Amino acid sequence: MNGLGEPQAIKVHRLIVVGQGAAGLCAAVSAMTSAHASGVDLSVTLLDAAPLADSGGNSRWSPSNIRLQADHHVAPGFVDEVVAESGGLADRDYFQQLADQAPAMADWLVSLGVVFQSPPYYLAKGPARIQPVGGGAALLNALLARARDLGIALVDEFSLTQLLGDDVCVTGVVGTDAQGQTQTHHADAVVLACGGFQGNAAMRKQHLGAAAENYRLISQGTAYNDGAGIRAALAIGAQAAGDWCTGHAEPVDPRSQNSAPVVLVYPYGVVVDAQGQRFFDEGAGLMHETWERFAHQMQFELPGQQAYVILDAKLLNIADYARAIRSDVPPISAPTLEALAQALGLPLAALMDTIAAFNAACPDDQHSFDPTVKDGLTSTPVGQVPKSNWARPIDQSPFLAWPLVGALVYTFGGLKTNANAQVLSVKGPICGLYAAGEITGHFYQLAPNSVAMLRALVFGKIAGEQVVRDLLAGHAV
Ligand SMILES: Cc1cc2nc3c(=O)[nH]c(=O)nc-3n(C[C@H](O)[C@H](O)[C@H](O)COP(=O)(O)OP(=O)(O)OC[C@H]3O[C@@H](n4cnc5c(N)ncnc54)[C@H](O)[C@@H]3O)c2cc1C
């Protein structure tokens, strides 16, 4: 009651979350849950550019390998490793927060019905990972069900174009709806979770280079992430961070139109370009240590932007080799290398010379061959790049080949955020503006393995909780 005996109007705070992938859903659900727990009256609206059935961006198509141990903790040394992989450029406080908050995030998802398993990872051994049973789609479904239970409003086909506010404070969003009409949503807080700029050809060209303009996108959902959220935040004075020149990419079979038709058996064969020449050390590291550079090398350095992995019958004896092939199109197979060269349209003499020189430089003793670890079997053919591991002669019929191109998954350049998911301007955290997931710039040089989904989940949850903390502290608009 106020002094006049009238009932006081209860302030309903309004949160807008942009992007209905893993980061956005975590933010919306955690904000509403925290608001209920702390008595804050909050309405949450989740906006997405895609029609509802297609929303979820990359998250929907992601197998969602998450770099956590079965007990939901990161492995010892995680923060040091990730910072080292970034060439020392990554924000240690951000990754320490990721490590500290990951167990609570995973336990929370389990409480929402997500079931995690510890998956075998392609063929090579790597860091410990967990994965939601059913992948990203199952993760989104569990979060969506909770969002609906909590009364969160889902608005689809709304494309964010602009933020209301400045580098001190944000008060809402502007965008276009399905009819192309401009719509404005005023809000006390805005969480941006609308992905990187991989779906925007002009931004790819501008930041990654001219050869990135026609980069294939790895899945259907990837195209929605057109960088509009990043541009809108930069326009009001948010700071940029992350490596704007690159992103994560993987080698896929160009004949397949499926999501992520990766072919990851290249470490066990040789890779040649359209002239039949090797150009890259197929065995430089475990698959997940080389796939990103390999994909970029095809896209940026090869005329025609396509290569071919050549293998022989020994592939078929590697246990579970098919786990590393997600293309639905069978390999090109031939009884002889000559016939294979003809089927691929590769110059016969050049390919035969390449394979002969490679075979001649392979070690005679092949007993130490082990596809799961760097086995030290090295070939250093005259006039070619070396192959540092898994070097076995290509000499047993049938001979097999897959064409390969690079496919872009997400970009690294984005918004500067702190360990509380607040977006930063040069003046400090921008009041009422938060960001999580791919839209934030925290990766440099190479993508840390199985961290993209982890950061979307952890910082989405943190963003939602921080919104409510700030509303309680009176910091919101
Ligand atoms: C095939 C594939 C495999 C992957 N495998 C792994 C893996 O094993 N491990 C791992 O860690 N990571 C993996 N990733 C990457 C990881 O899944 C993503 O980085 C993560 O899901 C991103 O989540 P997000 O919420 O930030 O963005 P997204 O899930 O992409 O969601 C962004 C949402 O924003 C919406 N949007 C975009 N622009 C606008 C706009 N202007 N207005 C309104 N809405 C907009 C989109 O429609 C989308 O729904 C993979 C990705 C793919 C595609």
Ligand as a Chemical Component Dictionary entry (heavy atoms), coordinates in Angstrom:
data_LIG
# 
_chem_comp.id                   LIG 
_chem_comp.type                 NON-POLYMER 
_chem_comp.pdbx_formal_charge   0 
_chem_comp.three_letter_code    LIG 
# 
loop_
_chem_comp_atom.comp_id 
_chem_comp_atom.atom_id 
_chem_comp_atom.alt_atom_id 
_chem_comp_atom.type_symbol 
_chem_comp_atom.charge 
_chem_comp_atom.model_Cartn_x 
_chem_comp_atom.model_Cartn_y 
_chem_comp_atom.model_Cartn_z 
_chem_comp_atom.pdbx_ordinal 
LIG C1  C1  C 0 26.863 -30.088 -37.018 1  
LIG C2  C2  C 0 27.417 -29.424 -35.789 2  
LIG C3  C3  C 0 28.201 -30.154 -34.923 3  
LIG C4  C4  C 0 28.676 -29.550 -33.758 4  
LIG N1  N1  N 0 29.328 -30.330 -32.852 5  
LIG C5  C5  C 0 29.693 -29.786 -31.677 6  
LIG C6  C6  C 0 30.187 -30.602 -30.632 7  
LIG O1  O1  O 0 30.216 -31.831 -30.733 8  
LIG N2  N2  N 0 30.608 -29.986 -29.485 9  
LIG C7  C7  C 0 30.541 -28.629 -29.319 10 
LIG O2  O2  O 0 30.958 -28.119 -28.277 11 
LIG N3  N3  N 0 30.023 -27.837 -30.281 12 
LIG C8  C8  C 0 29.589 -28.380 -31.445 13 
LIG N4  N4  N 0 29.025 -27.590 -32.396 14 
LIG C9  C9  C 0 28.912 -26.148 -32.132 15 
LIG C10 C10 C 0 27.845 -25.845 -31.087 16 
LIG O3  O3  O 0 26.758 -26.736 -31.224 17 
LIG C11 C11 C 0 27.357 -24.409 -31.222 18 
LIG O4  O4  O 0 28.451 -23.535 -31.114 19 
LIG C12 C12 C 0 26.316 -24.055 -30.155 20 
LIG O5  O5  O 0 25.224 -24.938 -30.240 21 
LIG C13 C13 C 0 25.859 -22.611 -30.361 22 
LIG O6  O6  O 0 24.783 -22.331 -29.512 23 
LIG P1  P1  P 0 24.167 -20.848 -29.501 24 
LIG O7  O7  O 0 22.968 -20.950 -28.651 25 
LIG O8  O8  O 0 25.208 -19.855 -29.203 26 
LIG O9  O9  O 0 23.754 -20.587 -31.030 27 
LIG P2  P2  P 0 22.700 -21.350 -31.929 28 
LIG O10 O10 O 0 22.375 -22.682 -31.412 29 
LIG O11 O11 O 0 23.229 -21.299 -33.321 30 
LIG O12 O12 O 0 21.364 -20.474 -31.800 31 
LIG C14 C14 C 0 21.288 -19.186 -32.341 32 
LIG C15 C15 C 0 19.804 -18.856 -32.576 33 
LIG O13 O13 O 0 19.708 -17.470 -32.912 34 
LIG C16 C16 C 0 18.792 -17.317 -33.965 35 
LIG N5  N5  N 0 19.126 -16.057 -34.662 36 
LIG C17 C17 C 0 20.193 -15.785 -35.425 37 
LIG N6  N6  N 0 20.169 -14.519 -35.857 38 
LIG C18 C18 C 0 19.057 -13.964 -35.329 39 
LIG C19 C19 C 0 18.483 -12.673 -35.386 40 
LIG N7  N7  N 0 19.039 -11.667 -36.081 41 
LIG N8  N8  N 0 17.318 -12.432 -34.722 42 
LIG C20 C20 C 0 16.720 -13.431 -34.016 43 
LIG N9  N9  N 0 17.231 -14.677 -33.923 44 
LIG C21 C21 C 0 18.390 -14.935 -34.568 45 
LIG C22 C22 C 0 18.958 -18.559 -34.807 46 
LIG O14 O14 O 0 17.814 -18.833 -35.592 47 
LIG C23 C23 C 0 19.193 -19.624 -33.743 48 
LIG O15 O15 O 0 17.985 -20.238 -33.332 49 
LIG C24 C24 C 0 28.475 -28.167 -33.533 50 
LIG C25 C25 C 0 27.690 -27.433 -34.412 51 
LIG C26 C26 C 0 27.139 -28.052 -35.520 52 
LIG C27 C27 C 0 26.248 -27.269 -36.431 53 
# 
loop_
_chem_comp_bond.comp_id 
_chem_comp_bond.atom_id_1 
_chem_comp_bond.atom_id_2 
_chem_comp_bond.value_order 
_chem_comp_bond.pdbx_ordinal 
LIG C1  C2  SING 1  
LIG C2  C3  SING 2  
LIG C2  C26 DOUB 3  
LIG C3  C4  DOUB 4  
LIG C4  N1  SING 5  
LIG C4  C24 SING 6  
LIG N1  C5  DOUB 7  
LIG C5  C6  SING 8  
LIG C5  C8  SING 9  
LIG C6  O1  DOUB 10 
LIG C6  N2  SING 11 
LIG N2  C7  SING 12 
LIG C7  O2  DOUB 13 
LIG C7  N3  SING 14 
LIG N3  C8  DOUB 15 
LIG C8  N4  SING 16 
LIG N4  C9  SING 17 
LIG N4  C24 SING 18 
LIG C9  C10 SING 19 
LIG C10 O3  SING 20 
LIG C10 C11 SING 21 
LIG C11 O4  SING 22 
LIG C11 C12 SING 23 
LIG C12 O5  SING 24 
LIG C12 C13 SING 25 
LIG C13 O6  SING 26 
LIG O6  P1  SING 27 
LIG P1  O7  DOUB 28 
LIG P1  O8  SING 29 
LIG P1  O9  SING 30 
LIG O9  P2  SING 31 
LIG P2  O10 DOUB 32 
LIG P2  O11 SING 33 
LIG P2  O12 SING 34 
LIG O12 C14 SING 35 
LIG C14 C15 SING 36 
LIG C15 O13 SING 37 
LIG C15 C23 SING 38 
LIG O13 C16 SING 39 
LIG C16 N5  SING 40 
LIG C16 C22 SING 41 
LIG N5  C17 SING 42 
LIG N5  C21 SING 43 
LIG C17 N6  DOUB 44 
LIG N6  C18 SING 45 
LIG C18 C19 SING 46 
LIG C18 C21 DOUB 47 
LIG C19 N7  SING 48 
LIG C19 N8  DOUB 49 
LIG N8  C20 SING 50 
LIG C20 N9  DOUB 51 
LIG N9  C21 SING 52 
LIG C22 O14 SING 53 
LIG C22 C23 SING 54 
LIG C23 O15 SING 55 
LIG C24 C25 DOUB 56 
LIG C25 C26 SING 57 
LIG C26 C27 SING 58 
# 
